[in-house]
């Protein structure tokens, strides 16, 4: 499965054509206009509601895990979105994508690291002698989870858990930590 996240939007032809015209007027493709609007939405949300915070217990989980093993977060997000969250998590190492942003703040494009970046990174680490343990919540995490020495679902959907009953699934950081510690032994 592809490690990129996709958003598919169905709309009537009239809205499509109007949106295409509006994007062209702004000098953007429809995809870039959607990325721009998404970025504006997140910025407005955080201005009104405050920054998006890590899940409760996430920092303590990472701090404890980093005291026991090397930790690398593989994400499909973008550096610009992840940076405030990583600061709150005490700066764990994260490999993710990058938005191309003009001086005006407009998103002009994006740079994806590589196809199937999570699985590719796990295989690269294994090729230089590292054992990997992976956890994730989405379909795009399954490749790295299944390729790892041990793999877990964390706060995943019922559909993914039902489709992959062979993968231990956890909802709490403490339970995930115990499973990872067990795999480290």
C-alpha positions in Angstrom: 0.0 0.0 0.0 1.2 3.5 -0.8 2.5 5.5 2.2 1.1 8.8 0.9 -2.1 10.1 2.3 -4.8 11.0 -0.1 -8.0 13.0 0.1 -10.7 12.3 -2.4 -13.5 14.8 -2.8 -16.7 14.2 -4.8 -18.5 17.3 -6.0 -20.9 18.3 -8.6 -19.5 19.6 -11.9 -20.6 23.2 -11.3 -18.7 23.4 -8.0 -15.7 21.7 -9.6 -15.5 24.2 -12.4 -16.0 27.2 -10.1 -13.3 25.9 -7.7 -10.9 25.4 -10.7 -11.5 29.0 -11.8 -11.0 30.3 -8.2 -7.7 28.3 -7.9 -6.5 29.5 -11.3 -7.3 33.1 -10.3 -5.1 32.6 -7.3 -2.4 31.2 -9.5 -2.7 27.7 -8.1 -3.6 24.3 -9.4 -6.7 22.8 -7.7 -4.5 20.5 -5.6 -2.3 23.4 -4.5 -5.4 25.4 -3.7 -6.7 22.6 -1.5 -3.3 22.3 0.3 -3.4 26.1 0.8 -6.9 26.0 2.2 -6.1 23.1 4.5 -3.1 25.0 5.9 -5.3 28.1 6.4 -7.9 25.9 8.2 -5.3 24.5 10.6 -3.9 27.9 11.3 -7.3 29.4 12.0 -8.3 26.4 14.1 -5.1 26.8 16.2 -5.6 30.6 16.5 -9.1 30.1 17.8 -8.6 26.9 19.9 -4.9 26.9 20.6 -2.2 24.6 19.3 -3.0 21.0 18.6 -1.5 19.1 21.5 0.0 15.6 21.7 -2.3 12.9 23.1 -2.2 12.8 26.9 0.7 10.6 28.0 2.6 10.7 24.6 5.6 12.7 25.9 6.0 10.4 29.0 5.7 7.4 26.7 8.4 8.7 24.3 10.7 9.8 27.1 10.5 6.3 28.8 10.9 4.5 25.4 13.9 6.7 24.5 15.6 5.8 27.7 15.4 2.1 26.6 15.9 2.2 22.8 16.5 4.4 19.8 13.2 5.9 18.7 12.4 7.2 15.2 9.0 8.5 14.2 8.1 7.9 10.6 5.2 10.1 9.5 3.4 11.2 6.3 2.8 14.6 7.8 4.8 17.7 6.9 7.7 19.3 8.9 5.8 22.5 9.2 2.8 20.8 10.8 4.9 18.5 13.0 7.4 21.0 14.4 5.1 22.5 17.1 4.1 19.0 18.2 7.6 17.7 18.2 8.7 20.6 20.5 6.0 19.5 23.0 7.2 15.9 22.7 10.8 16.9 23.7 12.1 16.8 20.0 12.0 13.2 19.1 13.5 12.3 15.7 10.9 12.4 13.0 11.2 11.6 9.3 8.4 13.3 7.3 7.7 15.3 4.2 8.1 19.0 3.6 5.8 21.7 2.3 7.2 24.3 -0.1 6.1 27.6 1.3 6.6 31.0 -0.3 7.8 34.0 1.7 4.1 35.1 1.8 3.2 31.9 3.6 1.4 30.4 0.6 2.0 26.7 0.1 3.4 26.4 -3.4 4.1 22.7 -3.4 5.4 19.8 -1.4 8.3 17.4 -1.3 7.5 13.7 -0.6 10.5 11.8 0.6 10.0 8.6 -1.3 7.4 6.0 -2.3 6.3 3.9 0.6 8.5 5.9 2.9 7.7 4.1 6.1 8.4 0.6 4.7 11.4 1.8 2.7 12.9 3.4 5.9 12.3 0.2 7.9 13.9 -1.9 5.2 16.9 0.5 5.0 17.4 0.3 8.8 17.3 -3.4 8.7 19.8 -3.5 5.8 22.4 -1.9 8.0 21.8 -4.2 10.9 19.0 -2.7 13.0 16.1 -4.6 14.4 12.9 -2.6 14.1 9.8 -2.5 16.1 6.9 -0.6 14.7 3.5 0.7 15.8 0.9 2.6 13.8 -2.8 3.2 13.4 -3.4 3.3 9.6 -3.5 1.1 6.6 -0.3 3.0 5.4 1.5 1.7 8.5 0.8 -2.0 7.8 3.9 -2.5 5.6 6.4 -1.3 8.2 4.5 -3.1 11.0 4.5 -6.4 9.1 8.2 -6.0 8.0 9.4 -5.4 11.6 10.7 -7.8 14.2 7.6 -6.9 16.2 4.7 -4.7 15.2 1.6 -3.3 16.9 -1.5 -1.4 16.1 -2.1 1.7 18.3 -5.4 3.5 18.5 -6.3 2.0 15.2 -9.8 1.7 13.7 -12.0 -1.3 14.2 -11.9 -2.0 10.5 -8.1 -2.3 10.5 -8.1 -4.4 13.7 -10.7 -6.8 12.1 -8.7 -7.0 8.9 -5.5 -7.8 10.8 -6.3 -9.8 13.9 -2.7 -11.2 13.8 -1.4 -7.8 15.0 -1.6 -7.0 18.7 -3.7 -3.8 19.1 -3.5 -1.4 22.0 -5.4 1.7 23.1 -3.2 2.9 26.0 0.4 4.1 26.0 1.3 1.9 29.0 0.1 -1.3 27.2 2.0 -0.4 24.0 5.2 0.4 26.1 4.9 -3.0 27.8 4.6 -4.8 24.4 7.6 -2.9 23.0 9.6 -3.7 26.1 8.7 -7.3 25.7 9.9 -7.3 22.1 13.2 -5.6 23.1 14.1 -8.6 25.3 
